[in-house]
Amino acid sequence: MLIPELPGYLSNMGGADYKGAIIGLFTLTAGLSRPFSGRLTDRVGRVPVMAFGSLVCFVCGLMYPIFTTVMPFLLLRLVHGFSTGFKPTGTSAYVADIVPAERRGEAMGIHGMCMGVGSAFGPAVGSMISQTFSLNGLFYTSSIFALLSIAILMNMKETLKEKKPLSVDAFKIGWRDIFEPDVFSPALITFLCYFSFGAVATITPDFSDYLGLQNKGYYFMIFTVSSILVRLVAGKVSDQHGRIPVTLAGCIILIISMVITGYADTITLFLAGGAVFGISMGILSPVLSAWTVDLSKDSNRGRALATMYICLEAGIGIGAFLSAALFANKIQNLPLVFFSMGGFAILALIYILVIYKNKRGARAI
């Protein structure tokens, strides 16, 4: 709900040069908190970790109307990142706990579809609330939705079988809590592909203004609607035919979407690029999540998923900062931004086709 309106909100404060930090700082905290959320998910439980993430989202929504200058606003974005650092880690582990392995891709697709429904309507509804009422009304509405999620979590049964009480030891992080080597390949692909997401979240509101698209949430709505439509299919196909072929298809479609968006000079072409981008993310998100769970041990499921999400947040955050630097508030730089993001997806494609294929062949020998 907030993403389309925050760049303009920050610019009105005098912080136009810090647009990349809106997403970048959020994802920085999310990434830094992942090792803790993964460890706590495997020790304390899935539900408490999810509840903490929702609670942060609720509190931050109430604080935005108070933080009305550039530096306090950016500090709040930093704190708000804890919501994404905790909630998805606990949720993904919870979903993996309750579904059979042979339907894991399909289940991750359903999980992603539910996320996608909120993401599809959130930006458009958020812009509508902002235009009809006020930005403060938008912030308070986001808090209300977070509060509803907390109410639902209170009635969910914990799935972690061997829970440990919360203690100081639970916060002692080692290297294996930061990075799970078993899931290196899906984590790397996630990192490279999500550069594009950081750029889209950062640059498309300005792109919408340039093209005369008044509701900045339309791009995000089309992107997420197209994503929803393919998530279930992609997850199910990966259960039947393997994660690698479906991941390759997602990377290729992602590259095409960045090219279309980079060349967009009309609203129609711009939204078409968003639709193709949504298809690519709808393929990659559930398949990479399922691939990560496939490679993880049951006892380290939270840690493995945290590793993937660290790479996801790193890709989004670096993509946000890099895209803002390349854009430099100059419309003529838009093609450079999206072509560059497509370049990272090409690196992911090369890794799967050349390096990963050779590594698998060597292990077979």
Contacts in CASP RR format, 6 or more apart in sequence:
PFRMAT RR
TARGET T0000
AUTHOR 0000-0000-0000
METHOD contacts of the structure
MODEL  1
MLIPELPGYLSNMGGADYKGAIIGLFTLTAGLSRPFSGRLTDRVGRVPVM
AFGSLVCFVCGLMYPIFTTVMPFLLLRLVHGFSTGFKPTGTSAYVADIVP
AERRGEAMGIHGMCMGVGSAFGPAVGSMISQTFSLNGLFYTSSIFALLSI
AILMNMKETLKEKKPLSVDAFKIGWRDIFEPDVFSPALITFLCYFSFGAV
ATITPDFSDYLGLQNKGYYFMIFTVSSILVRLVAGKVSDQHGRIPVTLAG
CIILIISMVITGYADTITLFLAGGAVFGISMGILSPVLSAWTVDLSKDSN
RGRALATMYICLEAGIGIGAFLSAALFANKIQNLPLVFFSMGGFAILALI
YILVIYKNKRGARAI
1 122 0 8 1.000
1 123 0 8 1.000
1 125 0 8 1.000
1 126 0 8 1.000
1 129 0 8 1.000
1 138 0 8 1.000
1 141 0 8 1.000
1 142 0 8 1.000
1 145 0 8 1.000
2 64 0 8 1.000
2 126 0 8 1.000
2 138 0 8 1.000
2 139 0 8 1.000
2 142 0 8 1.000
3 22 0 8 1.000
3 23 0 8 1.000
3 123 0 8 1.000
3 201 0 8 1.000
3 205 0 8 1.000
3 220 0 8 1.000
4 123 0 8 1.000
4 126 0 8 1.000
4 127 0 8 1.000
4 205 0 8 1.000
4 208 0 8 1.000
4 215 0 8 1.000
4 216 0 8 1.000
4 217 0 8 1.000
4 220 0 8 1.000
5 126 0 8 1.000
5 127 0 8 1.000
5 130 0 8 1.000
5 135 0 8 1.000
5 138 0 8 1.000
5 205 0 8 1.000
5 216 0 8 1.000
6 22 0 8 1.000
7 19 0 8 1.000
7 22 0 8 1.000
7 202 0 8 1.000
7 205 0 8 1.000
7 206 0 8 1.000
8 205 0 8 1.000
9 73 0 8 1.000
9 135 0 8 1.000
10 16 0 8 1.000
10 18 0 8 1.000
10 19 0 8 1.000
10 22 0 8 1.000
10 70 0 8 1.000
10 73 0 8 1.000
11 19 0 8 1.000
13 68 0 8 1.000
13 69 0 8 1.000
13 70 0 8 1.000
13 73 0 8 1.000
14 70 0 8 1.000
15 70 0 8 1.000
16 329 0 8 1.000
17 329 0 8 1.000
18 70 0 8 1.000
18 74 0 8 1.000
19 202 0 8 1.000
19 206 0 8 1.000
19 324 0 8 1.000
20 202 0 8 1.000
20 320 0 8 1.000
20 321 0 8 1.000
20 323 0 8 1.000
20 324 0 8 1.000
21 74 0 8 1.000
21 77 0 8 1.000
21 320 0 8 1.000
21 321 0 8 1.000
21 324 0 8 1.000
22 77 0 8 1.000
22 202 0 8 1.000
22 320 0 8 1.000
23 198 0 8 1.000
23 201 0 8 1.000
23 202 0 8 1.000
23 316 0 8 1.000
23 317 0 8 1.000
23 320 0 8 1.000
24 77 0 8 1.000
24 198 0 8 1.000
24 316 0 8 1.000
24 317 0 8 1.000
24 320 0 8 1.000
24 321 0 8 1.000
25 74 0 8 1.000
25 77 0 8 1.000
25 78 0 8 1.000
25 81 0 8 1.000
26 77 0 8 1.000
26 78 0 8 1.000
26 80 0 8 1.000
26 81 0 8 1.000
26 84 0 8 1.000
27 81 0 8 1.000
27 84 0 8 1.000
27 198 0 8 1.000
27 313 0 8 1.000
27 314 0 8 1.000
27 315 0 8 1.000
27 316 0 8 1.000
27 317 0 8 1.000
27 320 0 8 1.000
28 78 0 8 1.000
28 81 0 8 1.000
28 313 0 8 1.000
28 317 0 8 1.000
29 78 0 8 1.000
29 79 0 8 1.000
29 80 0 8 1.000
29 81 0 8 1.000
29 82 0 8 1.000
29 85 0 8 1.000
30 81 0 8 1.000
30 82 0 8 1.000
30 83 0 8 1.000
30 84 0 8 1.000
30 85 0 8 1.000
30 309 0 8 1.000
30 313 0 8 1.000
31 85 0 8 1.000
31 309 0 8 1.000
31 310 0 8 1.000
31 313 0 8 1.000
31 314 0 8 1.000
33 81 0 8 1.000
33 82 0 8 1.000
33 85 0 8 1.000
33 86 0 8 1.000
34 85 0 8 1.000
34 89 0 8 1.000
34 306 0 8 1.000
34 307 0 8 1.000
34 309 0 8 1.000
34 310 0 8 1.000
34 313 0 8 1.000
35 173 0 8 1.000
35 174 0 8 1.000
35 177 0 8 1.000
35 178 0 8 1.000
35 303 0 8 1.000
35 306 0 8 1.000
35 310 0 8 1.000
36 171 0 8 1.000
36 173 0 8 1.000
36 177 0 8 1.000
37 49 0 8 1.000
37 85 0 8 1.000
37 86 0 8 1.000
37 89 0 8 1.000
37 90 0 8 1.000
37 306 0 8 1.000
38 49 0 8 1.000
38 89 0 8 1.000
38 90 0 8 1.000
38 93 0 8 1.000
38 177 0 8 1.000
38 302 0 8 1.000
38 303 0 8 1.000
38 305 0 8 1.000
38 306 0 8 1.000
39 170 0 8 1.000
39 171 0 8 1.000
39 173 0 8 1.000
39 177 0 8 1.000
39 303 0 8 1.000
39 306 0 8 1.000
40 48 0 8 1.000
40 49 0 8 1.000
40 166 0 8 1.000
40 170 0 8 1.000
41 49 0 8 1.000
41 89 0 8 1.000
41 90 0 8 1.000
41 93 0 8 1.000
41 160 0 8 1.000
41 301 0 8 1.000
41 302 0 8 1.000
41 303 0 8 1.000
41 305 0 8 1.000
41 306 0 8 1.000
42 93 0 8 1.000
42 160 0 8 1.000
42 299 0 8 1.000
42 300 0 8 1.000
42 301 0 8 1.000
42 302 0 8 1.000
42 303 0 8 1.000
43 163 0 8 1.000
43 164 0 8 1.000
43 170 0 8 1.000
44 160 0 8 1.000
44 163 0 8 1.000
44 164 0 8 1.000
44 165 0 8 1.000
44 166 0 8 1.000
44 170 0 8 1.000
45 90 0 8 1.000
45 158 0 8 1.000
45 160 0 8 1.000
45 163 0 8 1.000
46 90 0 8 1.000
46 91 0 8 1.000
46 93 0 8 1.000
46 94 0 8 1.000
46 97 0 8 1.000
46 158 0 8 1.000
46 159 0 8 1.000
46 160 0 8 1.000
47 94 0 8 1.000
47 153 0 8 1.000
47 156 0 8 1.000
47 157 0 8 1.000
47 158 0 8 1.000
48 166 0 8 1.000
49 86 0 8 1.000
49 87 0 8 1.000
49 89 0 8 1.000
49 90 0 8 1.000
50 86 0 8 1.000
50 87 0 8 1.000
50 90 0 8 1.000
50 91 0 8 1.000
50 94 0 8 1.000
50 153 0 8 1.000
50 156 0 8 1.000
51 150 0 8 1.000
51 153 0 8 1.000
51 154 0 8 1.000
52 82 0 8 1.000
52 86 0 8 1.000
53 82 0 8 1.000
53 83 0 8 1.000
53 84 0 8 1.000
53 85 0 8 1.000
53 86 0 8 1.000
53 87 0 8 1.000
54 83 0 8 1.000
54 87 0 8 1.000
54 146 0 8 1.000
54 149 0 8 1.000
54 150 0 8 1.000
54 153 0 8 1.000
55 146 0 8 1.000
55 150 0 8 1.000
56 79 0 8 1.000
56 80 0 8 1.000
56 81 0 8 1.000
56 82 0 8 1.000
56 83 0 8 1.000
56 86 0 8 1.000
57 80 0 8 1.000
57 83 0 8 1.000
57 87 0 8 1.000
57 142 0 8 1.000
57 143 0 8 1.000
57 146 0 8 1.000
57 149 0 8 1.000
58 143 0 8 1.000
58 146 0 8 1.000
58 147 0 8 1.000
58 150 0 8 1.000
59 143 0 8 1.000
60 76 0 8 1.000
60 79 0 8 1.000
60 80 0 8 1.000
60 83 0 8 1.000
60 143 0 8 1.000
61 80 0 8 1.000
61 139 0 8 1.000
61 140 0 8 1.000
61 142 0 8 1.000
61 143 0 8 1.000
61 146 0 8 1.000
62 139 0 8 1.000
62 140 0 8 1.000
62 143 0 8 1.000
63 76 0 8 1.000
64 73 0 8 1.000
64 76 0 8 1.000
64 135 0 8 1.000
64 136 0 8 1.000
64 139 0 8 1.000
65 135 0 8 1.000
65 136 0 8 1.000
65 139 0 8 1.000
65 140 0 8 1.000
67 73 0 8 1.000
67 75 0 8 1.000
67 76 0 8 1.000
83 146 0 8 1.000
84 313 0 8 1.000
85 309 0 8 1.000
85 313 0 8 1.000
88 309 0 8 1.000
89 302 0 8 1.000
89 305 0 8 1.000
89 306 0 8 1.000
89 309 0 8 1.000
90 302 0 8 1.000
90 305 0 8 1.000
91 111 0 8 1.000
92 108 0 8 1.000
92 111 0 8 1.000
92 289 0 8 1.000
92 293 0 8 1.000
92 302 0 8 1.000
92 305 0 8 1.000
92 309 0 8 1.000
93 159 0 8 1.000
93 301 0 8 1.000
93 302 0 8 1.000
93 305 0 8 1.000
94 156 0 8 1.000
94 159 0 8 1.000
95 107 0 8 1.000
95 108 0 8 1.000
95 111 0 8 1.000
96 104 0 8 1.000
96 107 0 8 1.000
96 293 0 8 1.000
96 301 0 8 1.000
96 305 0 8 1.000
97 159 0 8 1.000
97 160 0 8 1.000
97 301 0 8 1.000
98 159 0 8 1.000
99 107 0 8 1.000
101 294 0 8 1.000
102 239 0 8 1.000
103 239 0 8 1.000
104 239 0 8 1.000
104 290 0 8 1.000
104 293 0 8 1.000
104 294 0 8 1.000
105 235 0 8 1.000
105 236 0 8 1.000
105 238 0 8 1.000
105 239 0 8 1.000
105 286 0 8 1.000
105 287 0 8 1.000
105 289 0 8 1.000
105 290 0 8 1.000
106 232 0 8 1.000
106 235 0 8 1.000
106 236 0 8 1.000
106 239 0 8 1.000
107 290 0 8 1.000
108 235 0 8 1.000
108 285 0 8 1.000
108 286 0 8 1.000
108 287 0 8 1.000
108 289 0 8 1.000
108 290 0 8 1.000
108 293 0 8 1.000
109 231 0 8 1.000
109 232 0 8 1.000
109 234 0 8 1.000
109 235 0 8 1.000
109 285 0 8 1.000
109 286 0 8 1.000
110 231 0 8 1.000
110 232 0 8 1.000
111 286 0 8 1.000
111 289 0 8 1.000
112 231 0 8 1.000
112 282 0 8 1.000
112 285 0 8 1.000
112 286 0 8 1.000
113 228 0 8 1.000
113 231 0 8 1.000
113 232 0 8 1.000
116 224 0 8 1.000
116 227 0 8 1.000
116 228 0 8 1.000
116 231 0 8 1.000
117 224 0 8 1.000
117 228 0 8 1.000
118 224 0 8 1.000
119 220 0 8 1.000
119 224 0 8 1.000
119 227 0 8 1.000
120 220 0 8 1.000
120 221 0 8 1.000
120 223 0 8 1.000
120 224 0 8 1.000
120 225 0 8 1.000
120 227 0 8 1.000
120 228 0 8 1.000
121 221 0 8 1.000
122 217 0 8 1.000
122 220 0 8 1.000
122 221 0 8 1.000
123 216 0 8 1.000
123 217 0 8 1.000
123 218 0 8 1.000
123 219 0 8 1.000
123 220 0 8 1.000
123 221 0 8 1.000
123 224 0 8 1.000
124 215 0 8 1.000
124 217 0 8 1.000
124 218 0 8 1.000
124 220 0 8 1.000
124 221 0 8 1.000
126 138 0 8 1.000
126 141 0 8 1.000
126 217 0 8 1.000
127 215 0 8 1.000
127 216 0 8 1.000
127 217 0 8 1.000
128 215 0 8 1.000
129 137 0 8 1.000
129 138 0 8 1.000
129 141 0 8 1.000
130 137 0 8 1.000
130 138 0 8 1.000
131 215 0 8 1.000
164 170 0 8 1.000
176 303 0 8 1.000
177 303 0 8 1.000
177 306 0 8 1.000
178 307 0 8 1.000
178 310 0 8 1.000
179 187 0 8 1.000
179 307 0 8 1.000
179 310 0 8 1.000
180 187 0 8 1.000
180 296 0 8 1.000
180 300 0 8 1.000
180 303 0 8 1.000
180 304 0 8 1.000
180 306 0 8 1.000
180 307 0 8 1.000
182 295 0 8 1.000
182 296 0 8 1.000
182 297 0 8 1.000
182 300 0 8 1.000
182 304 0 8 1.000
183 291 0 8 1.000
183 292 0 8 1.000
183 295 0 8 1.000
183 296 0 8 1.000
183 304 0 8 1.000
183 307 0 8 1.000
183 308 0 8 1.000
185 291 0 8 1.000
185 295 0 8 1.000
185 351 0 8 1.000
185 356 0 8 1.000
186 243 0 8 1.000
186 247 0 8 1.000
186 288 0 8 1.000
186 291 0 8 1.000
186 292 0 8 1.000
186 295 0 8 1.000
186 308 0 8 1.000
187 292 0 8 1.000
187 307 0 8 1.000
187 308 0 8 1.000
187 310 0 8 1.000
187 311 0 8 1.000
188 311 0 8 1.000
188 348 0 8 1.000
188 351 0 8 1.000
189 247 0 8 1.000
189 251 0 8 1.000
189 284 0 8 1.000
189 288 0 8 1.000
189 348 0 8 1.000
189 351 0 8 1.000
189 352 0 8 1.000
190 284 0 8 1.000
190 288 0 8 1.000
190 308 0 8 1.000
190 311 0 8 1.000
190 312 0 8 1.000
190 315 0 8 1.000
191 311 0 8 1.000
191 312 0 8 1.000
191 314 0 8 1.000
191 315 0 8 1.000
192 315 0 8 1.000
192 344 0 8 1.000
192 345 0 8 1.000
192 347 0 8 1.000
192 348 0 8 1.000
192 351 0 8 1.000
193 251 0 8 1.000
193 254 0 8 1.000
193 280 0 8 1.000
193 284 0 8 1.000
193 288 0 8 1.000
193 344 0 8 1.000
193 345 0 8 1.000
193 348 0 8 1.000
194 311 0 8 1.000
194 312 0 8 1.000
194 315 0 8 1.000
194 316 0 8 1.000
194 319 0 8 1.000
195 315 0 8 1.000
195 316 0 8 1.000
195 318 0 8 1.000
195 319 0 8 1.000
195 322 0 8 1.000
195 341 0 8 1.000
195 342 0 8 1.000
195 344 0 8 1.000
195 345 0 8 1.000
196 254 0 8 1.000
196 257 0 8 1.000
196 258 0 8 1.000
196 277 0 8 1.000
196 319 0 8 1.000
196 338 0 8 1.000
196 341 0 8 1.000
196 342 0 8 1.000
196 344 0 8 1.000
196 345 0 8 1.000
197 281 0 8 1.000
197 315 0 8 1.000
197 316 0 8 1.000
197 319 0 8 1.000
198 315 0 8 1.000
198 316 0 8 1.000
198 317 0 8 1.000
198 319 0 8 1.000
198 320 0 8 1.000
198 323 0 8 1.000
199 319 0 8 1.000
199 320 0 8 1.000
199 322 0 8 1.000
199 323 0 8 1.000
199 337 0 8 1.000
199 338 0 8 1.000
199 341 0 8 1.000
200 219 0 8 1.000
200 223 0 8 1.000
200 261 0 8 1.000
200 274 0 8 1.000
200 277 0 8 1.000
201 316 0 8 1.000
201 320 0 8 1.000
202 319 0 8 1.000
202 320 0 8 1.000
202 323 0 8 1.000
202 324 0 8 1.000
202 327 0 8 1.000
203 323 0 8 1.000
203 324 0 8 1.000
203 327 0 8 1.000
203 334 0 8 1.000
203 337 0 8 1.000
203 338 0 8 1.000
204 216 0 8 1.000
204 219 0 8 1.000
204 220 0 8 1.000
205 216 0 8 1.000
206 327 0 8 1.000
206 329 0 8 1.000
207 219 0 8 1.000
207 261 0 8 1.000
207 264 0 8 1.000
207 270 0 8 1.000
207 334 0 8 1.000
208 214 0 8 1.000
208 215 0 8 1.000
208 216 0 8 1.000
208 217 0 8 1.000
208 218 0 8 1.000
208 219 0 8 1.000
208 270 0 8 1.000
209 216 0 8 1.000
210 331 0 8 1.000
210 334 0 8 1.000
211 264 0 8 1.000
211 265 0 8 1.000
211 266 0 8 1.000
211 267 0 8 1.000
211 270 0 8 1.000
212 267 0 8 1.000
213 219 0 8 1.000
213 267 0 8 1.000
213 270 0 8 1.000
218 271 0 8 1.000
219 270 0 8 1.000
219 271 0 8 1.000
219 274 0 8 1.000
222 271 0 8 1.000
222 274 0 8 1.000
222 275 0 8 1.000
223 274 0 8 1.000
223 275 0 8 1.000
223 277 0 8 1.000
223 278 0 8 1.000
223 281 0 8 1.000
224 278 0 8 1.000
226 274 0 8 1.000
226 275 0 8 1.000
226 276 0 8 1.000
226 277 0 8 1.000
226 278 0 8 1.000
226 279 0 8 1.000
226 282 0 8 1.000
227 278 0 8 1.000
227 279 0 8 1.000
227 281 0 8 1.000
227 282 0 8 1.000
227 285 0 8 1.000
228 282 0 8 1.000
229 279 0 8 1.000
230 278 0 8 1.000
230 279 0 8 1.000
230 282 0 8 1.000
230 283 0 8 1.000
231 282 0 8 1.000
231 283 0 8 1.000
231 285 0 8 1.000
231 286 0 8 1.000
234 246 0 8 1.000
234 282 0 8 1.000
234 283 0 8 1.000
234 286 0 8 1.000
234 287 0 8 1.000
235 246 0 8 1.000
235 286 0 8 1.000
235 287 0 8 1.000
235 290 0 8 1.000
237 246 0 8 1.000
238 246 0 8 1.000
238 247 0 8 1.000
238 286 0 8 1.000
238 287 0 8 1.000
238 290 0 8 1.000
238 291 0 8 1.000
239 290 0 8 1.000
243 287 0 8 1.000
243 288 0 8 1.000
243 290 0 8 1.000
243 291 0 8 1.000
243 294 0 8 1.000
244 352 0 8 1.000
244 356 0 8 1.000
246 283 0 8 1.000
246 287 0 8 1.000
247 283 0 8 1.000
247 284 0 8 1.000
247 287 0 8 1.000
247 288 0 8 1.000
247 291 0 8 1.000
247 352 0 8 1.000
248 349 0 8 1.000
248 352 0 8 1.000
248 353 0 8 1.000
249 283 0 8 1.000
250 279 0 8 1.000
250 280 0 8 1.000
250 283 0 8 1.000
250 284 0 8 1.000
250 287 0 8 1.000
251 280 0 8 1.000
251 284 0 8 1.000
251 345 0 8 1.000
251 348 0 8 1.000
251 349 0 8 1.000
251 352 0 8 1.000
252 349 0 8 1.000
253 276 0 8 1.000
253 279 0 8 1.000
253 280 0 8 1.000
253 283 0 8 1.000
254 277 0 8 1.000
254 280 0 8 1.000
254 281 0 8 1.000
254 284 0 8 1.000
254 342 0 8 1.000
254 345 0 8 1.000
255 342 0 8 1.000
255 343 0 8 1.000
255 345 0 8 1.000
255 346 0 8 1.000
255 349 0 8 1.000
256 276 0 8 1.000
256 280 0 8 1.000
257 273 0 8 1.000
257 274 0 8 1.000
257 276 0 8 1.000
257 277 0 8 1.000
257 278 0 8 1.000
257 279 0 8 1.000
257 280 0 8 1.000
258 277 0 8 1.000
258 338 0 8 1.000
258 339 0 8 1.000
258 341 0 8 1.000
258 342 0 8 1.000
258 343 0 8 1.000
258 345 0 8 1.000
259 338 0 8 1.000
259 339 0 8 1.000
259 342 0 8 1.000
260 269 0 8 1.000
260 272 0 8 1.000
260 273 0 8 1.000
260 274 0 8 1.000
260 276 0 8 1.000
261 270 0 8 1.000
261 273 0 8 1.000
261 274 0 8 1.000
261 277 0 8 1.000
261 338 0 8 1.000
262 334 0 8 1.000
262 335 0 8 1.000
262 337 0 8 1.000
262 338 0 8 1.000
262 339 0 8 1.000
263 269 0 8 1.000
263 335 0 8 1.000
264 270 0 8 1.000
264 272 0 8 1.000
264 273 0 8 1.000
288 308 0 8 1.000
289 305 0 8 1.000
289 308 0 8 1.000
292 304 0 8 1.000
292 305 0 8 1.000
292 307 0 8 1.000
292 308 0 8 1.000
293 301 0 8 1.000
293 304 0 8 1.000
293 305 0 8 1.000
295 304 0 8 1.000
296 302 0 8 1.000
296 303 0 8 1.000
296 304 0 8 1.000
296 305 0 8 1.000
297 304 0 8 1.000
319 341 0 8 1.000
322 340 0 8 1.000
323 337 0 8 1.000
323 340 0 8 1.000
323 341 0 8 1.000
326 333 0 8 1.000
326 336 0 8 1.000
326 337 0 8 1.000
326 340 0 8 1.000
327 333 0 8 1.000
327 334 0 8 1.000
327 337 0 8 1.000
END
